[in-house]
């Protein structure tokens, strides 16, 4: 038995997927995909907020300059 097979068997015993390696693999892939989607979604939200903050900063600076004139 290879190291990979031994690891898969051990992992299966820990997770209850011993006789369903395909189901385990599918679950693992789906979990990873969901985490990656959430990460990218959060990154998009953060980028959007940063863009809005930059626009507000520019507006505030313009108002300050106009008031100083």
PDB file of N, H, CA, C and O in Angstrom:
ATOM      1  N   UNK A   1       0.857  -1.186   0.000  1.00  0.00           N
ATOM      2  CA  UNK A   1       0.000   0.000   0.000  1.00  0.00           C
ATOM      3  C   UNK A   1       0.899   1.245   0.000  1.00  0.00           C
ATOM      4  O   UNK A   1       1.857   1.336   0.768  1.00  0.00           O
ATOM      5  N   UNK A   2       0.574   2.182  -0.862  1.00  0.00           N
ATOM      6  H   UNK A   2      -0.204   2.108  -1.486  1.00  0.00           H
ATOM      7  CA  UNK A   2       1.387   3.394  -0.959  1.00  0.00           C
ATOM      8  C   UNK A   2       1.069   4.346   0.184  1.00  0.00           C
ATOM      9  O   UNK A   2       0.055   4.199   0.866  1.00  0.00           O
ATOM     10  N   UNK A   3       1.950   5.327   0.386  1.00  0.00           N
ATOM     11  H   UNK A   3       2.774   5.447  -0.168  1.00  0.00           H
ATOM     12  CA  UNK A   3       1.709   6.344   1.418  1.00  0.00           C
ATOM     13  C   UNK A   3       0.396   7.066   1.163  1.00  0.00           C
ATOM     14  O   UNK A   3      -0.360   7.356   2.090  1.00  0.00           O
ATOM     15  N   UNK A   4       0.136   7.354  -0.113  1.00  0.00           N
ATOM     16  H   UNK A   4       0.750   7.119  -0.867  1.00  0.00           H
ATOM     17  CA  UNK A   4      -1.099   8.058  -0.463  1.00  0.00           C
ATOM     18  C   UNK A   4      -2.310   7.218  -0.087  1.00  0.00           C
ATOM     19  O   UNK A   4      -3.275   7.736   0.475  1.00  0.00           O
ATOM     20  N   UNK A   5      -2.270   5.929  -0.392  1.00  0.00           N
ATOM     21  H   UNK A   5      -1.486   5.508  -0.849  1.00  0.00           H
ATOM     22  CA  UNK A   5      -3.395   5.057  -0.060  1.00  0.00           C
ATOM     23  C   UNK A   5      -3.575   4.951   1.453  1.00  0.00           C
ATOM     24  O   UNK A   5      -4.700   4.959   1.953  1.00  0.00           O
ATOM     25  N   UNK A   6      -2.458   4.851   2.178  1.00  0.00           N
ATOM     26  H   UNK A   6      -1.544   4.845   1.772  1.00  0.00           H
ATOM     27  CA  UNK A   6      -2.532   4.788   3.640  1.00  0.00           C
ATOM     28  C   UNK A   6      -3.138   6.072   4.204  1.00  0.00           C
ATOM     29  O   UNK A   6      -3.959   6.032   5.120  1.00  0.00           O
ATOM     30  N   UNK A   7      -2.725   7.204   3.648  1.00  0.00           N
ATOM     31  H   UNK A   7      -2.058   7.236   2.904  1.00  0.00           H
ATOM     32  CA  UNK A   7      -3.271   8.480   4.106  1.00  0.00           C
ATOM     33  C   UNK A   7      -4.769   8.560   3.805  1.00  0.00           C
ATOM     34  O   UNK A   7      -5.556   8.982   4.652  1.00  0.00           O
ATOM     35  N   UNK A   8      -5.154   8.152   2.598  1.00  0.00           N
ATOM     36  H   UNK A   8      -4.515   7.809   1.910  1.00  0.00           H
ATOM     37  CA  UNK A   8      -6.573   8.203   2.228  1.00  0.00           C
ATOM     38  C   UNK A   8      -7.400   7.304   3.138  1.00  0.00           C
ATOM     39  O   UNK A   8      -8.513   7.660   3.526  1.00  0.00           O
ATOM     40  N   UNK A   9      -6.856   6.141   3.477  1.00  0.00           N
ATOM     41  H   UNK A   9      -5.952   5.852   3.162  1.00  0.00           H
ATOM     42  CA  UNK A   9      -7.569   5.230   4.364  1.00  0.00           C
ATOM     43  C   UNK A   9      -7.692   5.836   5.759  1.00  0.00           C
ATOM     44  O   UNK A   9      -8.761   5.787   6.368  1.00  0.00           O
ATOM     45  N   UNK A  10      -6.591   6.413   6.270  1.00  0.00           N
ATOM     46  H   UNK A  10      -5.723   6.453   5.776  1.00  0.00           H
ATOM     47  CA  UNK A  10      -6.632   7.056   7.579  1.00  0.00           C
ATOM     48  C   UNK A  10      -7.635   8.206   7.579  1.00  0.00           C
ATOM     49  O   UNK A  10      -8.439   8.349   8.500  1.00  0.00           O
ATOM     50  N   UNK A  11      -7.572   9.028   6.522  1.00  0.00           N
ATOM     51  H   UNK A  11      -6.918   8.913   5.773  1.00  0.00           H
ATOM     52  CA  UNK A  11      -8.476  10.164   6.418  1.00  0.00           C
ATOM     53  C   UNK A  11      -9.923   9.693   6.350  1.00  0.00           C
ATOM     54  O   UNK A  11     -10.810  10.296   6.953  1.00  0.00           O
ATOM     55  N   UNK A  12     -10.151   8.621   5.617  1.00  0.00           N
ATOM     56  H   UNK A  12      -9.430   8.131   5.128  1.00  0.00           H
ATOM     57  CA  UNK A  12     -11.498   8.058   5.530  1.00  0.00           C
ATOM     58  C   UNK A  12     -12.023   7.615   6.876  1.00  0.00           C
ATOM     59  O   UNK A  12     -13.195   7.826   7.186  1.00  0.00           O
ATOM     60  N   UNK A  13     -11.164   7.000   7.684  1.00  0.00           N
ATOM     61  H   UNK A  13     -10.212   6.829   7.431  1.00  0.00           H
ATOM     62  CA  UNK A  13     -11.589   6.571   9.022  1.00  0.00           C
ATOM     63  C   UNK A  13     -11.932   7.785   9.888  1.00  0.00           C
ATOM     64  O   UNK A  13     -12.863   7.730  10.692  1.00  0.00           O
ATOM     65  N   UNK A  14     -11.193   8.867   9.730  1.00  0.00           N
ATOM     66  H   UNK A  14     -10.437   8.912   9.077  1.00  0.00           H
ATOM     67  CA  UNK A  14     -11.432  10.071  10.538  1.00  0.00           C
ATOM     68  C   UNK A  14     -12.724  10.771  10.137  1.00  0.00           C
ATOM     69  O   UNK A  14     -13.388  11.383  10.973  1.00  0.00           O
ATOM     70  N   UNK A  15     -13.075  10.681   8.874  1.00  0.00           N
ATOM     71  H   UNK A  15     -12.535  10.184   8.195  1.00  0.00           H
ATOM     72  CA  UNK A  15     -14.205  11.463   8.363  1.00  0.00           C
ATOM     73  C   UNK A  15     -15.454  10.643   8.069  1.00  0.00           C
ATOM     74  O   UNK A  15     -16.518  11.207   7.815  1.00  0.00           O
ATOM     75  N   UNK A  16     -15.338   9.324   8.101  1.00  0.00           N
ATOM     76  H   UNK A  16     -14.474   8.866   8.308  1.00  0.00           H
ATOM     77  CA  UNK A  16     -16.491   8.488   7.781  1.00  0.00           C
ATOM     78  C   UNK A  16     -16.667   8.274   6.292  1.00  0.00           C
ATOM     79  O   UNK A  16     -17.681   7.726   5.860  1.00  0.00           O
ATOM     80  N   UNK A  17     -15.697   8.698   5.503  1.00  0.00           N
ATOM     81  H   UNK A  17     -14.874   9.143   5.854  1.00  0.00           H
ATOM     82  CA  UNK A  17     -15.787   8.532   4.057  1.00  0.00           C
ATOM     83  C   UNK A  17     -14.923   7.370   3.566  1.00  0.00           C
ATOM     84  O   UNK A  17     -14.498   7.347   2.411  1.00  0.00           O
ATOM     85  N   UNK A  18     -14.670   6.414   4.446  1.00  0.00           N
ATOM     86  H   UNK A  18     -15.015   6.432   5.385  1.00  0.00           H
ATOM     87  CA  UNK A  18     -13.761   5.322   4.116  1.00  0.00           C
ATOM     88  C   UNK A  18     -14.187   4.573   2.852  1.00  0.00           C
ATOM     89  O   UNK A  18     -13.354   4.237   2.009  1.00  0.00           O
ATOM     90  N   UNK A  19     -15.472   4.319   2.731  1.00  0.00           N
ATOM     91  H   UNK A  19     -16.149   4.592   3.415  1.00  0.00           H
ATOM     92  CA  UNK A  19     -15.944   3.547   1.577  1.00  0.00           C
ATOM     93  C   UNK A  19     -16.485   4.421   0.463  1.00  0.00           C
ATOM     94  O   UNK A  19     -17.037   3.920  -0.517  1.00  0.00           O
ATOM     95  N   UNK A  20     -16.329   5.727   0.611  1.00  0.00           N
ATOM     96  H   UNK A  20     -15.881   6.135   1.407  1.00  0.00           H
ATOM     97  CA  UNK A  20     -16.819   6.655  -0.399  1.00  0.00           C
ATOM     98  C   UNK A  20     -15.755   7.697  -0.732  1.00  0.00           C
ATOM     99  O   UNK A  20     -15.973   8.887  -0.505  1.00  0.00           O
ATOM    100  N   UNK A  21     -14.604   7.273  -1.268  1.00  0.00           N
ATOM    101  H   UNK A  21     -14.427   6.306  -1.453  1.00  0.00           H
ATOM    102  CA  UNK A  21     -13.566   8.263  -1.571  1.00  0.00           C
ATOM    103  C   UNK A  21     -14.015   9.293  -2.592  1.00  0.00           C
ATOM    104  O   UNK A  21     -13.571  10.440  -2.557  1.00  0.00           O
ATOM    105  N   UNK A  22     -14.898   8.887  -3.505  1.00  0.00           N
ATOM    106  H   UNK A  22     -15.259   7.954  -3.533  1.00  0.00           H
ATOM    107  CA  UNK A  22     -15.390   9.834  -4.512  1.00  0.00           C
ATOM    108  C   UNK A  22     -16.233  10.917  -3.848  1.00  0.00           C
ATOM    109  O   UNK A  22     -16.114  12.097  -4.178  1.00  0.00           O
ATOM    110  N   UNK A  23     -17.086  10.508  -2.910  1.00  0.00           N
ATOM    111  H   UNK A  23     -17.183   9.550  -2.642  1.00  0.00           H
ATOM    112  CA  UNK A  23     -17.916  11.480  -2.194  1.00  0.00           C
ATOM    113  C   UNK A  23     -17.035  12.411  -1.371  1.00  0.00           C
ATOM    114  O   UNK A  23     -17.291  13.613  -1.308  1.00  0.00           O
ATOM    115  N   UNK A  24     -16.001  11.862  -0.740  1.00  0.00           N
ATOM    116  H   UNK A  24     -15.794  10.885  -0.792  1.00  0.00           H
ATOM    117  CA  UNK A  24     -15.081  12.681   0.040  1.00  0.00           C
ATOM    118  C   UNK A  24     -14.386  13.699  -0.849  1.00  0.00           C
ATOM    119  O   UNK A  24     -14.309  14.881  -0.513  1.00  0.00           O
ATOM    120  N   UNK A  25     -13.886  13.240  -1.973  1.00  0.00           N
ATOM    121  H   UNK A  25     -13.948  12.280  -2.246  1.00  0.00           H
ATOM    122  CA  UNK A  25     -13.193  14.126  -2.910  1.00  0.00           C
ATOM    123  C   UNK A  25     -14.125  15.220  -3.403  1.00  0.00           C
ATOM    124  O   UNK A  25     -13.731  16.383  -3.495  1.00  0.00           O
ATOM    125  N   UNK A  26     -15.351  14.851  -3.720  1.00  0.00           N
ATOM    126  H   UNK A  26     -15.670  13.907  -3.645  1.00  0.00           H
ATOM    127  CA  UNK A  26     -16.328  15.830  -4.200  1.00  0.00           C
ATOM    128  C   UNK A  26     -16.642  16.853  -3.111  1.00  0.00           C
ATOM    129  O   UNK A  26     -16.740  18.050  -3.382  1.00  0.00           O
ATOM    130  N   UNK A  27     -16.798  16.373  -1.879  1.00  0.00           N
ATOM    131  H   UNK A  27     -16.719  15.400  -1.658  1.00  0.00           H
ATOM    132  CA  UNK A  27     -17.090  17.290  -0.777  1.00  0.00           C
ATOM    133  C   UNK A  27     -15.919  18.237  -0.561  1.00  0.00           C
ATOM    134  O   UNK A  27     -16.110  19.438  -0.372  1.00  0.00           O
ATOM    135  N   UNK A  28     -14.705  17.694  -0.591  1.00  0.00           N
ATOM    136  H   UNK A  28     -14.549  16.718  -0.745  1.00  0.00           H
ATOM    137  CA  UNK A  28     -13.520  18.516  -0.387  1.00  0.00           C
ATOM    138  C   UNK A  28     -13.400  19.586  -1.476  1.00  0.00           C
ATOM    139  O   UNK A  28     -13.101  20.745  -1.187  1.00  0.00           O
ATOM    140  N   UNK A  29     -13.634  19.188  -2.724  1.00  0.00           N
ATOM    141  H   UNK A  29     -13.877  18.247  -2.959  1.00  0.00           H
ATOM    142  CA  UNK A  29     -13.562  20.137  -3.843  1.00  0.00           C
ATOM    143  C   UNK A  29     -14.640  21.212  -3.707  1.00  0.00           C
ATOM    144  O   UNK A  29     -14.374  22.391  -3.937  1.00  0.00           O
ATOM    145  N   UNK A  30     -15.843  20.811  -3.336  1.00  0.00           N
ATOM    146  H   UNK A  30     -16.059  19.853  -3.149  1.00  0.00           H
ATOM    147  CA  UNK A  30     -16.943  21.770  -3.186  1.00  0.00           C
ATOM    148  C   UNK A  30     -16.659  22.748  -2.053  1.00  0.00           C
ATOM    149  O   UNK A  30     -16.935  23.941  -2.173  1.00  0.00           O
ATOM    150  N   UNK A  31     -16.105  22.241  -0.949  1.00  0.00           N
ATOM    151  H   UNK A  31     -15.881  21.272  -0.852  1.00  0.00           H
ATOM    152  CA  UNK A  31     -15.763  23.105   0.185  1.00  0.00           C
ATOM    153  C   UNK A  31     -14.702  24.109  -0.216  1.00  0.00           C
ATOM    154  O   UNK A  31     -14.804  25.293   0.105  1.00  0.00           O
ATOM    155  N   UNK A  32     -13.691  23.638  -0.912  1.00  0.00           N
ATOM    156  H   UNK A  32     -13.608  22.676  -1.172  1.00  0.00           H
ATOM    157  CA  UNK A  32     -12.632  24.537  -1.363  1.00  0.00           C
ATOM    158  C   UNK A  32     -13.187  25.600  -2.315  1.00  0.00           C
ATOM    159  O   UNK A  32     -12.841  26.777  -2.209  1.00  0.00           O
ATOM    160  N   UNK A  33     -14.039  25.183  -3.232  1.00  0.00           N
ATOM    161  H   UNK A  33     -14.320  24.227  -3.318  1.00  0.00           H
ATOM    162  CA  UNK A  33     -14.627  26.122  -4.198  1.00  0.00           C
ATOM    163  C   UNK A  33     -15.474  27.176  -3.486  1.00  0.00           C
ATOM    164  O   UNK A  33     -15.435  28.353  -3.845  1.00  0.00           O
ATOM    165  N   UNK A  34     -16.231  26.758  -2.485  1.00  0.00           N
ATOM    166  H   UNK A  34     -16.262  25.802  -2.193  1.00  0.00           H
ATOM    167  CA  UNK A  34     -17.070  27.693  -1.732  1.00  0.00           C
ATOM    168  C   UNK A  34     -16.210  28.705  -0.973  1.00  0.00           C
ATOM    169  O   UNK A  34     -16.519  29.897  -0.952  1.00  0.00           O
ATOM    170  N   UNK A  35     -15.131  28.225  -0.350  1.00  0.00           N
ATOM    171  H   UNK A  35     -14.881  27.257  -0.367  1.00  0.00           H
ATOM    172  CA  UNK A  35     -14.239  29.141   0.369  1.00  0.00           C
ATOM    173  C   UNK A  35     -13.593  30.134  -0.592  1.00  0.00           C
ATOM    174  O   UNK A  35     -13.471  31.320  -0.283  1.00  0.00           O
ATOM    175  N   UNK A  36     -13.183  29.644  -1.755  1.00  0.00           N
ATOM    176  H   UNK A  36     -13.282  28.681  -2.006  1.00  0.00           H
ATOM    177  CA  UNK A  36     -12.551  30.522  -2.741  1.00  0.00           C
ATOM    178  C   UNK A  36     -13.556  31.553  -3.254  1.00  0.00           C
ATOM    179  O   UNK A  36     -13.209  32.721  -3.430  1.00  0.00           O
ATOM    180  N   UNK A  37     -14.797  31.129  -3.495  1.00  0.00           N
ATOM    181  H   UNK A  37     -15.079  30.181  -3.352  1.00  0.00           H
ATOM    182  CA  UNK A  37     -15.837  32.061  -3.949  1.00  0.00           C
ATOM    183  C   UNK A  37     -16.077  33.133  -2.887  1.00  0.00           C
ATOM    184  O   UNK A  37     -16.190  34.317  -3.205  1.00  0.00           O
ATOM    185  N   UNK A  38     -16.154  32.710  -1.629  1.00  0.00           N
ATOM    186  H   UNK A  38     -16.062  31.748  -1.372  1.00  0.00           H
ATOM    187  CA  UNK A  38     -16.353  33.675  -0.534  1.00  0.00           C
ATOM    188  C   UNK A  38     -15.181  34.647  -0.431  1.00  0.00           C
ATOM    189  O   UNK A  38     -15.375  35.840  -0.201  1.00  0.00           O
ATOM    190  N   UNK A  39     -13.966  34.130  -0.602  1.00  0.00           N
ATOM    191  H   UNK A  39     -13.809  33.160  -0.789  1.00  0.00           H
ATOM    192  CA  UNK A  39     -12.774  34.980  -0.527  1.00  0.00           C
ATOM    193  C   UNK A  39     -12.797  36.024  -1.636  1.00  0.00           C
ATOM    194  O   UNK A  39     -12.523  37.201  -1.403  1.00  0.00           O
ATOM    195  N   UNK A  40     -13.128  35.576  -2.850  1.00  0.00           N
ATOM    196  H   UNK A  40     -13.351  34.619  -3.040  1.00  0.00           H
ATOM    197  CA  UNK A  40     -13.164  36.508  -3.976  1.00  0.00           C
ATOM    198  C   UNK A  40     -14.298  37.518  -3.827  1.00  0.00           C
ATOM    199  O   UNK A  40     -14.151  38.689  -4.177  1.00  0.00           O
ATOM    200  N   UNK A  41     -15.430  37.051  -3.304  1.00  0.00           N
ATOM    201  H   UNK A  41     -15.550  36.100  -3.020  1.00  0.00           H
ATOM    202  CA  UNK A  41     -16.554  37.962  -3.071  1.00  0.00           C
ATOM    203  C   UNK A  41     -16.169  39.023  -2.044  1.00  0.00           C
ATOM    204  O   UNK A  41     -16.463  40.204  -2.232  1.00  0.00           O
ATOM    205  N   UNK A  42     -15.517  38.612  -0.965  1.00  0.00           N
ATOM    206  H   UNK A  42     -15.278  37.653  -0.812  1.00  0.00           H
ATOM    207  CA  UNK A  42     -15.093  39.564   0.070  1.00  0.00           C
ATOM    208  C   UNK A  42     -14.053  40.526  -0.495  1.00  0.00           C
ATOM    209  O   UNK A  42     -14.076  41.719  -0.192  1.00  0.00           O
ATOM    210  N   UNK A  43     -13.148  40.010  -1.311  1.00  0.00           N
ATOM    211  H   UNK A  43     -13.129  39.041  -1.557  1.00  0.00           H
ATOM    212  CA  UNK A  43     -12.134  40.866  -1.929  1.00  0.00           C
ATOM    213  C   UNK A  43     -12.808  41.930  -2.799  1.00  0.00           C
ATOM    214  O   UNK A  43     -12.396  43.090  -2.804  1.00  0.00           O
ATOM    215  N   UNK A  44     -13.846  41.524  -3.534  1.00  0.00           N
ATOM    216  H   UNK A  44     -14.181  40.582  -3.530  1.00  0.00           H
ATOM    217  CA  UNK A  44     -14.590  42.465  -4.373  1.00  0.00           C
ATOM    218  C   UNK A  44     -15.284  43.532  -3.540  1.00  0.00           C
ATOM    219  O   UNK A  44     -15.295  44.707  -3.907  1.00  0.00           O
ATOM    220  N   UNK A  45     -15.861  43.122  -2.422  1.00  0.00           N
ATOM    221  H   UNK A  45     -15.853  42.168  -2.124  1.00  0.00           H
ATOM    222  CA  UNK A  45     -16.545  44.076  -1.538  1.00  0.00           C
ATOM    223  C   UNK A  45     -15.531  45.071  -0.970  1.00  0.00           C
ATOM    224  O   UNK A  45     -15.786  46.275  -0.926  1.00  0.00           O
ATOM    225  N   UNK A  46     -14.379  44.552  -0.538  1.00  0.00           N
ATOM    226  H   UNK A  46     -14.172  43.575  -0.574  1.00  0.00           H
ATOM    227  CA  UNK A  46     -13.343  45.427   0.029  1.00  0.00           C
ATOM    228  C   UNK A  46     -12.845  46.406  -1.033  1.00  0.00           C
ATOM    229  O   UNK A  46     -12.664  47.590  -0.748  1.00  0.00           O
ATOM    230  N   UNK A  47     -12.627  45.925  -2.242  1.00  0.00           N
ATOM    231  H   UNK A  47     -12.774  44.963  -2.474  1.00  0.00           H
ATOM    232  CA  UNK A  47     -12.172  46.815  -3.320  1.00  0.00           C
ATOM    233  C   UNK A  47     -13.209  47.894  -3.625  1.00  0.00           C
ATOM    234  O   UNK A  47     -12.856  49.049  -3.864  1.00  0.00           O
ATOM    235  N   UNK A  48     -14.483  47.517  -3.616  1.00  0.00           N
ATOM    236  H   UNK A  48     -14.770  46.579  -3.422  1.00  0.00           H
ATOM    237  CA  UNK A  48     -15.553  48.486  -3.863  1.00  0.00           C
ATOM    238  C   UNK A  48     -15.578  49.552  -2.764  1.00  0.00           C
ATOM    239  O   UNK A  48     -15.690  50.745  -3.045  1.00  0.00           O
ATOM    240  N   UNK A  49     -15.472  49.105  -1.511  1.00  0.00           N
ATOM    241  H   UNK A  49     -15.380  48.135  -1.282  1.00  0.00           H
ATOM    242  CA  UNK A  49     -15.450  50.064  -0.401  1.00  0.00           C
ATOM    243  C   UNK A  49     -14.244  50.988  -0.490  1.00  0.00           C
ATOM    244  O   UNK A  49     -14.360  52.183  -0.220  1.00  0.00           O
ATOM    245  N   UNK A  50     -13.096  50.453  -0.861  1.00  0.00           N
ATOM    246  H   UNK A  50     -13.001  49.482  -1.080  1.00  0.00           H
ATOM    247  CA  UNK A  50     -11.893  51.279  -1.000  1.00  0.00           C
ATOM    248  C   UNK A  50     -12.070  52.311  -2.103  1.00  0.00           C
ATOM    249  O   UNK A  50     -11.636  53.454  -1.958  1.00  0.00           O
ATOM    250  N   UNK A  51     -12.702  51.918  -3.202  1.00  0.00           N
ATOM    251  H   UNK A  51     -13.054  50.990  -3.319  1.00  0.00           H
ATOM    252  CA  UNK A  51     -12.957  52.848  -4.297  1.00  0.00           C
ATOM    253  C   UNK A  51     -13.886  53.967  -3.846  1.00  0.00           C
ATOM    254  O   UNK A  51     -13.644  55.137  -4.143  1.00  0.00           O
ATOM    255  N   UNK A  52     -14.960  53.608  -3.120  1.00  0.00           N
ATOM    256  H   UNK A  52     -15.157  52.658  -2.878  1.00  0.00           H
ATOM    257  CA  UNK A  52     -15.892  54.625  -2.617  1.00  0.00           C
ATOM    258  C   UNK A  52     -15.193  55.565  -1.641  1.00  0.00           C
ATOM    259  O   UNK A  52     -15.411  56.776  -1.669  1.00  0.00           O
ATOM    260  N   UNK A  53     -14.353  54.997  -0.777  1.00  0.00           N
ATOM    261  H   UNK A  53     -14.177  54.013  -0.754  1.00  0.00           H
ATOM    262  CA  UNK A  53     -13.623  55.840   0.184  1.00  0.00           C
ATOM    263  C   UNK A  53     -12.707  56.818  -0.549  1.00  0.00           C
ATOM    264  O   UNK A  53     -12.583  57.975  -0.148  1.00  0.00           O
ATOM    265  N   UNK A  54     -12.076  56.363  -1.605  1.00  0.00           N
ATOM    266  H   UNK A  54     -12.176  55.423  -1.932  1.00  0.00           H
ATOM    267  CA  UNK A  54     -11.199  57.230  -2.396  1.00  0.00           C
ATOM    268  C   UNK A  54     -11.997  58.359  -3.036  1.00  0.00           C
ATOM    269  O   UNK A  54     -11.548  59.506  -3.044  1.00  0.00           O
ATOM    270  N   UNK A  55     -13.168  58.050  -3.568  1.00  0.00           N
ATOM    271  H   UNK A  55     -13.533  57.119  -3.562  1.00  0.00           H
ATOM    272  CA  UNK A  55     -14.018  59.079  -4.179  1.00  0.00           C
ATOM    273  C   UNK A  55     -14.458  60.104  -3.136  1.00  0.00           C
ATOM    274  O   UNK A  55     -14.450  61.308  -3.390  1.00  0.00           O
ATOM    275  N   UNK A  56     -14.846  59.605  -1.950  1.00  0.00           N
ATOM    276  H   UNK A  56     -14.853  58.627  -1.743  1.00  0.00           H
ATOM    277  CA  UNK A  56     -15.263  60.529  -0.890  1.00  0.00           C
ATOM    278  C   UNK A  56     -14.105  61.422  -0.451  1.00  0.00           C
ATOM    279  O   UNK A  56     -14.296  62.608  -0.182  1.00  0.00           O
ATOM    280  N   UNK A  57     -12.908  60.850  -0.380  1.00  0.00           N
ATOM    281  H   UNK A  57     -12.752  59.887  -0.598  1.00  0.00           H
ATOM    282  CA  UNK A  57     -11.725  61.636  -0.022  1.00  0.00           C
ATOM    283  C   UNK A  57     -11.472  62.723  -1.061  1.00  0.00           C
ATOM    284  O   UNK A  57     -11.178  63.865  -0.710  1.00  0.00           O
ATOM    285  N   UNK A  58     -11.586  62.371  -2.324  1.00  0.00           N
ATOM    286  H   UNK A  58     -11.825  61.443  -2.609  1.00  0.00           H
ATOM    287  CA  UNK A  58     -11.407  63.359  -3.396  1.00  0.00           C
ATOM    288  C   UNK A  58     -12.446  64.471  -3.313  1.00  0.00           C
ATOM    289  O   UNK A  58     -12.124  65.648  -3.478  1.00  0.00           O
ATOM    290  N   UNK A  59     -13.700  64.088  -3.055  1.00  0.00           N
ATOM    291  H   UNK A  59     -13.962  63.132  -2.922  1.00  0.00           H
ATOM    292  CA  UNK A  59     -14.758  65.100  -2.917  1.00  0.00           C
ATOM    293  C   UNK A  59     -14.467  66.030  -1.742  1.00  0.00           C
ATOM    294  O   UNK A  59     -14.612  67.247  -1.856  1.00  0.00           O
ATOM    295  N   UNK A  60     -14.058  65.454  -0.619  1.00  0.00           N
ATOM    296  H   UNK A  60     -13.941  64.465  -0.526  1.00  0.00           H
ATOM    297  CA  UNK A  60     -13.753  66.271   0.562  1.00  0.00           C
ATOM    298  C   UNK A  60     -12.594  67.222   0.272  1.00  0.00           C
ATOM    299  O   UNK A  60     -12.644  68.395   0.643  1.00  0.00           O
ATOM    300  N   UNK A  61     -11.555  66.720  -0.390  1.00  0.00           N
ATOM    301  H   UNK A  61     -11.515  65.767  -0.692  1.00  0.00           H
ATOM    302  CA  UNK A  61     -10.425  67.584  -0.727  1.00  0.00           C
ATOM    303  C   UNK A  61     -10.843  68.720  -1.651  1.00  0.00           C
ATOM    304  O   UNK A  61     -10.387  69.853  -1.492  1.00  0.00           O
ATOM    305  N   UNK A  62     -11.704  68.423  -2.611  1.00  0.00           N
ATOM    306  H   UNK A  62     -12.074  67.503  -2.740  1.00  0.00           H
ATOM    307  CA  UNK A  62     -12.194  69.466  -3.525  1.00  0.00           C
ATOM    308  C   UNK A  62     -13.009  70.518  -2.778  1.00  0.00           C
ATOM    309  O   UNK A  62     -12.880  71.714  -3.041  1.00  0.00           O
ATOM    310  N   UNK A  63     -13.846  70.068  -1.847  1.00  0.00           N
ATOM    311  H   UNK A  63     -13.951  69.097  -1.633  1.00  0.00           H
ATOM    312  CA  UNK A  63     -14.638  71.013  -1.053  1.00  0.00           C
ATOM    313  C   UNK A  63     -13.734  71.904  -0.199  1.00  0.00           C
ATOM    314  O   UNK A  63     -13.974  73.105  -0.082  1.00  0.00           O
ATOM    315  N   UNK A  64     -12.710  71.321   0.388  1.00  0.00           N
ATOM    316  H   UNK A  64     -12.515  70.344   0.293  1.00  0.00           H
ATOM    317  CA  UNK A  64     -11.766  72.095   1.209  1.00  0.00           C
ATOM    318  C   UNK A  64     -11.058  73.144   0.351  1.00  0.00           C
ATOM    319  O   UNK A  64     -10.916  74.296   0.760  1.00  0.00           O
ATOM    320  N   UNK A  65     -10.616  72.735  -0.841  1.00  0.00           N
ATOM    321  H   UNK A  65     -10.731  71.798  -1.172  1.00  0.00           H
ATOM    322  CA  UNK A  65      -9.934  73.690  -1.733  1.00  0.00           C
ATOM    323  C   UNK A  65     -10.870  74.822  -2.142  1.00  0.00           C
ATOM    324  O   UNK A  65     -10.459  75.982  -2.173  1.00  0.00           O
ATOM    325  N   UNK A  66     -12.118  74.500  -2.455  1.00  0.00           N
ATOM    326  H   UNK A  66     -12.452  73.557  -2.430  1.00  0.00           H
ATOM    327  CA  UNK A  66     -13.066  75.546  -2.848  1.00  0.00           C
ATOM    328  C   UNK A  66     -13.331  76.496  -1.679  1.00  0.00           C
ATOM    329  O   UNK A  66     -13.457  77.705  -1.876  1.00  0.00           O
ATOM    330  N   UNK A  67     -13.412  75.961  -0.485  1.00  0.00           N
ATOM    331  H   UNK A  67     -13.309  74.979  -0.325  1.00  0.00           H
ATOM    332  CA  UNK A  67     -13.683  76.802   0.687  1.00  0.00           C
ATOM    333  C   UNK A  67     -12.503  77.722   1.001  1.00  0.00           C
ATOM    334  O   UNK A  67     -12.692  78.824   1.516  1.00  0.00           O
ATOM    335  N   UNK A  68     -11.279  77.266   0.688  1.00  0.00           N
ATOM    336  H   UNK A  68     -11.126  76.371   0.269  1.00  0.00           H
ATOM    337  CA  UNK A  68     -10.096  78.065   0.976  1.00  0.00           C
ATOM    338  C   UNK A  68      -9.929  79.217  -0.010  1.00  0.00           C
ATOM    339  O   UNK A  68      -9.202  80.167   0.281  1.00  0.00           O
ATOM    340  N   UNK A  69     -10.572  79.158  -1.145  1.00  0.00           N
ATOM    341  H   UNK A  69     -11.162  78.386  -1.382  1.00  0.00           H
ATOM    342  CA  UNK A  69     -10.419  80.210  -2.183  1.00  0.00           C
ATOM    343  C   UNK A  69     -11.124  81.483  -1.797  1.00  0.00           C
ATOM    344  O   UNK A  69     -11.096  82.457  -2.550  1.00  0.00           O
TER     345      UNK A  69
END
